[in-house]
Amino acid sequence: MRTEQKNKYGEIVTLLLKFGTVSEKQVEHAERIRQKLATPTSLINVLRDLDFVSDELVRKAMLDTRMSIRIGDLLVELGHLSEDDLAAAFNIQKERDTDLKLGEILIKYNFIDEKIFNRILSIQLGFPLIDVNVSLVDKALFNKFPIKTIIEYQFVPIKTSDGAFLVAFADPLDKISIEVANKFLGGKISPAIAEKKSLSDTIKVLSNLAAGKTINVDAKTVVGIVNSLIVAAIKEDCSDIHIEPQAERLQVRFREDGVLYHYKNFPADIIPTLTSRIKIMCGADIAEKRRHQGGRILFEYDEGNIDIRVSFYVTIYGENIVFRLLKQKRELLDIHTIGMAPNMLARFMEDAVYQPSGVLLVTGPTGSGKTSTVYSCINHIKNPQISIITAEEPVEYVIDGIAQCSIDPSINMTFEETLRHIVRQDPDVILIGEIRDNASAEMAMQSALTGHKVLSTFHTEDSIGGLIRLLNMDIAPFLISSTIVSVLAQRLLRRVCESCAKDAKPTPIQLQRIGLTAADLRGAQFRKGRGCSDCKQTGYKGRVGVFELLVLNELVRDAILEQRTSYEIRQISIEHSGLITLLEDGLVKAAAGITSIEEILRCLPKLNKPRPLAEIRRLSGE
């Protein structure tokens, strides 16, 4: 009976059944679900998605029985590697890289991400997985080793527990490294697994500190460090730089495609001088270290200049600094290529962009591409017969033929002051960079009432939220109802990398979170990136817009006048105004393989249960 189960379910599931971790009924239920999935996946994957098992339970079961499964077979059974990929890796090992271990080949040739491999290796060996940094290392134990030994064998001691020394290794199966650590510590070694780069970076910092080396934090060096960080972020097309003081290091992270990733660490002793340098650059108070501050840098480099907004936030380890890189973009997007579905785009053009007056709002969080969308509209309607004037902070796109004003509060050139003068300039179209308060909202509405066309951005979760926020800003319902012609909500989702894309299928948990069944998504071709050098192992490269268009018809206007709830206005919009929600538009793009299910769940709000895919496609014209 056991042999039959092993052949049917695999070694790990059979082991979990033996220990009572899962029941026969749960396994049969998971197997039925697995059989119905269009894309093959492992049984243990389905059990994990159903929350019947976890990596920790699998690790415990394997340790308790001393069960030994080869790492390749384990990766396949856990659903992280296909049989074909494993065979290809063995062929590479045989023909090209005979000196490399299987795990090194899998990582080198992008069959699997190093973090996933280490997690599975941790399950296989029963060793803990540690994210190593300087603060975790036991300095007293570290000082027992010659620096050359630490560098050569790539390990660091973490702590002593119950007479055993927990030591993080780049390769916990390297017997020589284990023996060397044992020799110097003279006790029982408890190996842990660490990512090679994190371990290497930590050893480098610790070896410099042990040798008495610190960064020479003179003005010249710090200037170079700050400049190099900004230039690196510009070259990698990042939107933000996070400079974060920690207990024993300074961590720098970049935000690219809307996601933060680790860039570099510096020793903690550079923090005060670096912070002072940045304060000088942006005109903040150097002496003030107890209060939050802000500033602005106009940074010049070889290829041009960039406007940077800087925020200082006081923390227990020092001042957290965030740079917001506001690049002055030169390439305008064509409104027909921003990513709207055909029917949505046609309606947006006819009922919003081409309307001679009224307010067109584009809403979404910071970094969601609102300004790019607004300017694609401006560029489309621009012609010699109309006057277009803007008030922005700062000007991000420079366009010939329109009057653009960059707000500067330091000289009292505020939005409120500027908007008072705009209407005296005889404009046909007014672009307000952002509606921030009651005054700017009131000015936008009043301008629309007098026959002007007004475009602006707004920070809200979805299109209906834009209307509700205006009501909460004490704008009269009749003013909103009579002036707003359209609200466009949007997000930017990461695109699946074309170089490493592979077919994928939503898991039961993902279907549950979306609120649909597999039948509702019939015809979808979901994909996800495996991770490669082109996408820096993320599986994503570039971004795509996801949109929700609300056009105010009479029913929606009446609902606003009656101050109905956001739920009621949303239902009226869906049923009578043709509203396709952000989640629904995201589903269509994920079903076309442009983005992934993980991205839509990470970024898009679920305010209503989405309709079946076929119906959304029909409504959007895809």
C-alpha positions in Angstrom: 0.0 0.0 0.0 2.8 2.4 0.9 4.6 1.7 -2.4 1.4 2.4 -4.3 0.9 5.7 -2.5 4.6 6.7 -3.2 4.1 6.1 -6.9 0.8 7.9 -6.9 1.5 10.9 -4.8 5.3 11.2 -4.6 7.7 10.7 -1.8 7.0 13.9 0.2 3.2 13.6 0.2 3.5 9.9 1.1 5.7 11.0 4.0 3.3 13.6 5.1 0.5 11.1 5.1 2.6 8.7 7.2 3.1 11.4 9.8 -0.5 12.5 9.8 0.5 16.0 8.7 -2.2 15.7 6.0 -5.2 13.3 5.8 -6.0 11.0 2.9 -9.2 13.1 2.4 -7.2 16.3 2.0 -4.7 14.7 -0.4 -7.6 13.3 -2.5 -9.2 16.7 -2.6 -6.0 18.4 -3.7 -5.4 15.7 -6.3 -8.9 16.3 -7.8 -8.1 20.0 -8.0 -4.7 19.3 -9.6 -6.2 17.1 -12.3 -8.6 19.9 -13.3 -5.8 22.5 -13.7 -4.9 23.2 -17.3 -1.2 23.8 -16.5 0.5 20.9 -14.8 1.7 21.5 -11.2 2.8 19.3 -8.4 0.5 17.9 -5.7 2.6 19.4 -2.9 2.1 22.8 -4.6 -1.7 22.4 -4.5 -1.6 21.3 -0.9 0.5 24.4 0.0 -2.0 26.7 -1.9 -4.8 25.1 0.1 -2.9 25.8 3.3 -2.9 22.1 4.2 0.9 22.1 4.5 3.8 24.5 4.8 7.6 24.4 4.1 8.2 24.2 7.8 6.0 21.0 8.1 7.8 19.4 5.1 11.2 20.3 6.7 10.2 18.8 10.0 8.9 15.6 8.4 12.1 15.1 6.4 14.3 15.7 9.5 12.3 13.4 11.7 12.7 10.5 9.3 16.2 11.5 8.0 14.7 11.1 4.6 17.1 11.9 1.7 15.8 13.2 -1.6 18.2 14.6 -4.2 17.8 18.3 -4.6 16.8 18.1 -8.2 14.0 15.6 -7.5 12.9 17.7 -4.6 12.7 20.9 -6.7 10.6 19.0 -9.3 8.3 17.4 -6.7 7.8 20.8 -5.0 6.8 22.3 -8.3 9.8 24.8 -8.7 11.4 23.0 -11.6 10.1 20.9 -14.5 11.5 17.5 -15.5 12.7 19.0 -18.8 14.6 21.8 -17.0 16.2 19.3 -14.7 17.3 17.1 -17.6 18.6 20.2 -19.4 20.6 21.2 -16.3 22.1 17.7 -16.1 23.1 17.9 -19.8 24.8 21.3 -19.2 26.7 19.8 -16.2 27.8 16.9 -18.3 28.8 18.8 -21.4 29.9 22.3 -20.3 30.4 22.9 -16.6 31.5 19.6 -15.2 33.1 21.3 -12.2 29.9 22.9 -11.0 27.4 21.4 -8.7 23.8 20.9 -9.9 22.5 23.8 -7.7 25.2 26.2 -9.1 24.2 25.3 -12.7 20.5 25.8 -11.9 21.2 29.3 -10.6 23.9 30.2 -13.2 21.6 29.3 -16.2 18.5 30.9 -14.7 16.5 27.7 -14.2 15.7 28.9 -10.7 16.2 32.0 -8.5 18.9 31.6 -5.8 16.5 32.5 -3.0 14.1 29.8 -4.0 16.9 27.3 -4.4 18.3 28.1 -0.9 14.8 27.7 0.6 14.4 24.3 -0.9 18.0 23.3 0.1 17.0 24.4 3.6 14.0 22.0 3.5 16.2 19.2 2.1 19.0 19.5 4.6 17.0 20.8 7.6 19.3 23.8 7.9 17.9 27.2 8.7 17.9 29.9 6.0 19.4 33.2 7.2 19.3 36.6 5.6 22.8 37.6 6.7 23.8 41.2 7.6 26.4 42.8 9.8 24.0 43.1 12.8 23.4 39.4 13.0 27.1 38.4 13.2 28.5 37.5 16.6 31.5 39.8 16.7 33.3 37.9 19.5 33.1 34.7 17.6 34.0 36.4 14.3 37.3 37.7 15.9 38.4 34.2 16.6 39.0 33.6 12.9 41.8 35.0 10.7 40.2 37.4 8.1 41.8 35.4 5.3 40.1 32.2 6.5 36.6 33.9 6.6 37.1 35.3 3.1 38.5 32.0 1.6 35.8 29.7 3.0 32.9 32.2 3.0 31.1 31.7 6.4 30.3 33.9 9.4 29.4 32.8 13.0 25.9 34.0 14.0 25.4 33.0 17.6 25.9 30.3 20.3 22.9 28.3 21.3 22.7 25.2 23.6 26.5 24.6 23.2 26.3 24.7 19.4 27.6 27.4 17.1 25.2 28.6 14.5 27.3 29.4 11.4 26.1 30.7 8.1 27.7 29.2 5.0 27.5 30.0 1.3 27.8 26.2 0.8 26.7 24.2 3.9 27.7 21.0 2.1 31.4 22.0 1.7 33.0 19.6 4.2 36.3 21.6 4.2 34.5 24.8 5.3 32.7 22.9 8.0 36.0 21.4 9.3 37.7 24.8 9.3 34.8 26.4 11.3 34.9 23.4 13.7 38.7 23.8 14.2 38.5 27.4 15.2 35.4 27.2 17.3 36.2 23.9 18.9 32.7 22.8 19.3 29.6 21.6 17.5 28.8 23.4 14.4 25.1 24.0 13.4 25.2 25.1 9.7 22.8 27.6 8.2 22.3 28.6 4.6 23.0 32.2 3.4 22.7 33.9 0.0 26.2 34.2 -1.5 26.0 37.9 -2.3 24.6 38.9 1.1 27.3 36.8 2.8 30.1 38.2 0.6 29.0 41.8 1.3 28.8 41.2 5.0 32.2 39.6 5.1 33.6 42.6 3.2 32.2 45.1 5.6 33.3 43.1 8.7 36.8 42.6 7.3 37.2 46.3 6.7 36.1 47.1 10.2 38.4 44.4 11.7 41.3 45.8 9.8 40.5 49.3 11.2 39.5 50.5 7.7 36.6 52.9 7.4 35.6 55.1 4.5 37.5 58.3 4.6 34.4 60.5 5.1 35.9 63.8 3.9 33.8 66.1 1.8 35.3 64.9 -1.4 34.5 61.2 -0.8 31.0 61.9 0.3 30.3 64.1 -2.7 31.4 61.3 -4.9 29.2 58.7 -3.1 26.0 60.9 -3.3 26.6 61.8 -6.9 27.3 58.1 -7.9 24.1 57.0 -6.1 22.0 59.6 -8.1 23.7 58.8 -11.4 23.3 55.0 -10.9 19.6 55.5 -10.1 19.1 57.6 -13.2 20.9 55.1 -15.4 18.8 52.2 -14.1 15.6 54.3 -14.6 14.6 54.3 -11.0 12.0 56.6 -9.5 13.2 56.7 -5.9 16.4 56.3 -3.8 15.9 55.1 -0.2 18.9 55.8 2.1 18.2 54.0 5.4 20.4 54.0 8.5 20.4 50.6 10.3 22.1 49.5 13.6 25.5 48.8 12.0 25.2 49.8 8.4 23.7 52.2 5.9 21.4 50.5 3.5 20.6 52.0 0.1 17.6 50.7 -2.0 16.3 51.8 -5.4 12.7 51.7 -6.6 12.4 50.3 -10.1 9.2 49.5 -11.9 7.4 50.3 -8.7 9.3 47.8 -6.5 12.2 48.4 -4.1 15.3 46.3 -4.4 18.6 46.4 -2.5 21.4 48.3 -4.2 24.3 48.7 -1.7 25.4 48.9 1.9 27.8 51.3 3.5 29.5 51.3 7.0 27.5 53.1 9.6 30.3 55.7 10.3 29.5 57.4 7.0 25.9 58.3 8.0 26.4 61.7 9.7 28.6 63.1 6.9 26.5 61.8 4.2 23.3 63.2 5.7 25.0 66.6 6.1 26.1 66.6 2.5 22.6 65.9 1.3 21.1 68.6 3.5 23.6 71.1 2.0 22.6 70.0 -1.5 18.9 70.5 -0.9 19.0 73.6 1.4 17.8 71.8 4.6 18.9 72.7 8.1 22.2 70.8 8.9 21.9 71.5 12.6 18.4 70.1 13.0 18.4 66.4 13.7 15.3 66.1 15.8 12.6 67.1 13.3 11.6 65.8 9.8 12.6 68.0 6.9 12.3 68.3 3.2 14.2 69.9 0.3 14.9 70.0 -3.4 18.0 69.4 -5.5 18.5 70.5 -9.1 21.1 67.9 -10.0 23.3 68.3 -13.1 25.1 65.4 -14.7 26.7 64.6 -18.1 23.5 63.9 -19.9 21.4 66.7 -18.6 19.7 67.7 -15.3 17.1 66.3 -13.0 14.8 67.7 -10.3 15.0 65.7 -7.0 12.7 66.1 -4.1 14.3 65.0 -0.8 12.5 63.9 2.5 14.3 63.5 5.8 12.5 61.3 8.4 14.0 61.0 11.9 14.4 57.4 13.1 16.1 55.7 16.1 19.3 55.1 14.0 19.4 58.4 12.2 17.6 60.3 9.5 16.0 58.1 6.8 16.4 59.9 3.5 14.2 59.4 0.4 15.0 60.9 -3.0 12.1 61.3 -5.5 13.6 61.6 -9.0 11.4 63.8 -11.1 12.8 63.3 -14.6 11.9 65.9 -17.2 10.6 63.5 -19.8 11.1 64.3 -23.5 9.2 61.5 -25.2 5.4 61.9 -25.1 3.2 58.9 -25.2 0.6 58.6 -28.0 -2.8 58.4 -26.3 -3.6 55.4 -28.5 -0.6 53.4 -27.2 -1.0 54.0 -23.4 -2.6 50.6 -23.0 -6.4 51.3 -22.9 -8.8 48.7 -24.2 -10.3 49.6 -27.6 -13.8 50.3 -26.4 -12.6 52.2 -23.3 -10.2 54.3 -25.4 -12.9 55.2 -27.9 -15.3 56.3 -25.1 -12.5 58.2 -23.3 -11.7 60.1 -26.5 -15.3 60.9 -27.4 -16.8 61.6 -24.0 -13.8 63.2 -22.2 -10.8 64.3 -24.4 -12.8 65.8 -27.2 -15.3 67.6 -24.9 -14.9 71.4 -25.2 -15.4 72.0 -21.5 -15.5 70.3 -18.1 -13.1 68.6 -15.8 -11.2 65.5 -16.7 -9.5 63.8 -13.7 -6.8 61.2 -13.7 -6.5 59.5 -10.4 -4.1 56.9 -8.8 -1.3 56.7 -6.2 2.1 58.3 -6.6 4.1 56.8 -9.5 1.1 55.3 -11.4 1.7 57.3 -14.6 -1.0 59.9 -14.1 1.0 62.8 -15.5 2.0 60.8 -18.6 -1.6 60.1 -19.4 -2.7 63.7 -18.9 0.1 64.9 -21.2 -0.8 62.3 -23.8 -4.2 64.0 -23.8 -2.7 67.5 -24.0 -0.4 66.5 -26.9 -3.3 64.9 -28.8 -5.6 68.0 -28.6 -2.8 70.6 -29.1 -3.2 72.8 -32.2 -2.6 76.4 -33.2 -6.3 77.3 -32.7 -6.4 76.8 -28.9 -4.5 78.2 -25.9 -3.2 75.7 -23.4 -1.7 76.8 -20.1 -0.4 74.7 -17.2 0.5 75.0 -13.4 2.7 72.1 -12.3 5.1 71.1 -9.5 7.4 70.6 -11.3 7.0 70.6 -15.1 7.8 67.0 -16.2 7.1 67.2 -19.9 8.3 70.2 -22.0 6.0 70.8 -25.0 6.5 73.5 -27.6 3.4 75.7 -28.1 1.9 75.7 -24.6 2.5 77.9 -21.6 4.0 75.8 -18.8 4.5 77.2 -15.3 6.5 75.4 -12.6 5.2 76.1 -9.0 7.8 77.3 -6.5 6.4 77.9 -3.0 9.7 79.3 -1.8 8.9 82.5 -3.7 5.2 82.4 -2.9 4.4 81.1 -6.4 1.8 78.6 -5.0 -1.0 76.7 -6.8 -3.6 79.1 -5.4 -1.7 82.2 -6.5 -1.0 80.8 -9.9 -4.5 79.6 -10.6 -5.9 83.1 -9.9 -3.7 84.4 -12.7 -4.3 81.5 -15.1 -7.9 82.5 -15.9 -6.7 86.0 -16.9 -4.5 84.5 -19.6 -7.5 83.7 -21.8 -6.9 79.9 -22.0 -9.0 77.3 -23.7 -7.4 74.4 -21.8 -6.0 74.4 -18.3 -3.8 71.7 -16.9 -3.5 71.7 -13.1 -0.6 69.4 -12.0 -2.5 68.1 -9.0 -5.7 68.9 -7.1 -4.4 69.1 -3.5 -6.9 71.0 -1.5 -10.3 72.7 -1.5 -8.9 75.9 -3.1 -7.4 74.1 -6.2 -10.5 71.9 -6.5 -12.8 74.9 -6.3 -10.7 76.8 -8.9 -10.9 73.8 -11.3 -14.7 73.5 -11.0 -15.2 77.3 -11.4 -12.9 77.3 -14.5 -15.0 74.5 -16.0 -18.2 76.4 -15.2 -17.0 79.3 -17.3 -16.4 77.2 -20.3 -12.8 76.0 -19.9 -11.5 72.5 -20.3 -9.6 71.5 -17.2 -7.3 68.4 -16.9 -5.8 67.4 -13.5 -4.5 64.6 -11.4 -5.8 63.3 -8.1 -4.7 60.8 -5.4 -7.5 58.3 -4.9 -7.8 54.5 -5.0 -10.3 54.3 -7.9 -12.5 56.5 -10.1 -15.5 56.5 -7.7 -13.1 57.4 -4.9 -12.2 60.6 -6.8 -15.9 61.8 -6.6 -16.2 60.8 -2.9 -13.0 62.7 -2.1 -14.2 65.8 -3.8 -17.4 65.6 -1.7 -15.3 65.2 1.5 -13.4 68.3 0.5 -16.6 70.2 0.9 -17.1 70.7 -2.9 -20.9 71.2 -3.5 -22.5 68.1 -5.1 -24.1 70.2 -7.8 -20.7 71.6 -8.7 -19.2 68.1 -9.0 -22.2 66.8 -11.0 -22.2 69.7 -13.4 -18.5 70.0 -14.1 -16.8 66.6 -14.0 -17.1 64.8 -17.3 -14.8 61.9 -16.6 -12.6 60.2 -14.0 -9.9 57.9 -15.1 -8.2 55.7 -12.5 -5.0 53.9 -13.3 -2.1 51.8 -12.1 1.2 50.6 -13.6 1.8 46.9 -13.3 5.0 45.1 -14.2 5.2 43.4 -17.6 6.1 39.7 -17.7 9.7 39.5 -19.1 9.4 38.2 -22.7 12.9 36.5 -22.4 11.9 34.1 -19.7 8.1 34.0 -19.8 6.4 30.6 -19.3 2.8 29.5 -19.1 1.2 29.6 -15.6 -2.1 28.8 -14.1 -3.9 30.5 -11.1 -3.6 28.6 -7.9 -6.8 27.8 -5.9 -5.8 30.5 -3.4 -5.4 33.1 -6.1 -8.8 32.2 -7.6 -10.3 32.5 -4.2 -8.7 36.0 -3.7 -9.9 37.2 -7.1 -13.4 35.8 -6.5 -13.7 33.7 -9.7 -13.6 30.1 -10.7 -11.4 28.4 -13.3 -14.5 28.3 -15.6 -14.9 32.1 -15.3 -11.4 32.5 -16.7 -11.8 30.1 -19.7 -9.7 31.2 -22.7 -7.0 32.9 -20.6 -3.3 32.4 -21.3 -1.6 33.4 -18.1 2.1 33.7 -18.0 4.9 34.5 -15.4 8.6 35.1 -15.8 11.0 32.5 -14.6 13.8 35.1 -14.0 16.8 35.8 -16.3 19.6 38.2 -16.8 17.5 40.5 -18.9 15.0 41.1 -16.0 17.6 40.9 -13.2 16.0 37.6 -12.1 12.7 39.3 -11.2 10.6 37.8 -14.0 9.4 41.3 -15.0 10.6 44.0 -17.4 8.9 47.3 -18.1 5.3 48.2 -17.0 1.9 48.4 -18.5 -1.1 50.6 -17.7 -4.3 49.3 -16.2 -7.3 51.7 -16.4 -10.8 52.3 -15.0 -12.9 54.8 -16.9 -15.9 56.5 -15.3 -17.9 58.7 -17.6 -20.6 60.6 -15.8 -24.0 60.0 -17.4 -27.3 61.3 -16.0 -27.8 58.4 -13.5 -24.3 58.9 -12.1 -24.8 62.6 -11.8 -28.1 62.1 -10.0 -26.4 59.7 -7.6 -23.9 62.4 -6.8 -26.5 65.0 -6.2 -28.3 62.6 -3.9 -25.0 61.9 -2.1 -25.3 58.2 -2.5 -22.7 55.9 -1.0 -19.6 54.9 -3.0 -20.9 51.3 -3.3 -24.2 52.6 -4.8 -22.4 54.9 -7.2 -20.1 52.1 -8.3 -23.0 49.7 -8.9 -24.8 52.4 -11.0 -21.6 53.0 -13.0 -21.0 49.3 -13.7 -24.7 48.7 -14.7 -25.4 51.9 -16.6 -22.2 53.7 -17.4 -20.2 50.7 -18.8 -17.6 50.9 -16.0 -14.8 48.3 -16.2 -13.0 48.1 -12.9 -9.2 48.2 -12.4 -9.2 44.6 -11.3 -11.2 43.6 -14.4 -8.9 45.5 -16.8 -5.9 43.9 -15.0 -7.5 40.4 -15.5 -7.8 41.0 -19.2 -4.1 42.0 -19.5 -3.0 39.1 -17.3 -5.2 36.7 -19.3 -3.3 37.9 -22.4 0.0 37.1 -20.8 1.1 40.8 -20.5 1.3 40.9 -16.7 0.8 38.2 -14.1 -1.8 37.1 -11.6 0.6 37.9 -8.8 0.9 41.5 -10.0 -2.9 42.2 -10.2 -3.3 40.8 -6.7 -0.4 42.9 -5.4 -1.4 46.2 -6.9 -5.2 46.3 -7.7 -8.0 47.0 -5.3 -10.9 44.4 -5.2 -13.9 46.5 -4.4 -16.4 44.3 -6.4 -16.4 40.8 -7.5 -15.1 40.8 -11.1 -17.3 39.6 -14.0 -16.3 36.5 -16.0 -13.4 37.0 -18.4 -15.5 36.5 -21.6 -17.9 39.3 -20.5 -15.1 41.7 -19.6 -13.4 41.1 -23.0 -16.7 41.8 -24.7 -17.2 45.0 -22.9 -13.7 46.2 -23.5 -13.5 45.2 -27.1 -10.4 43.0 -26.6 
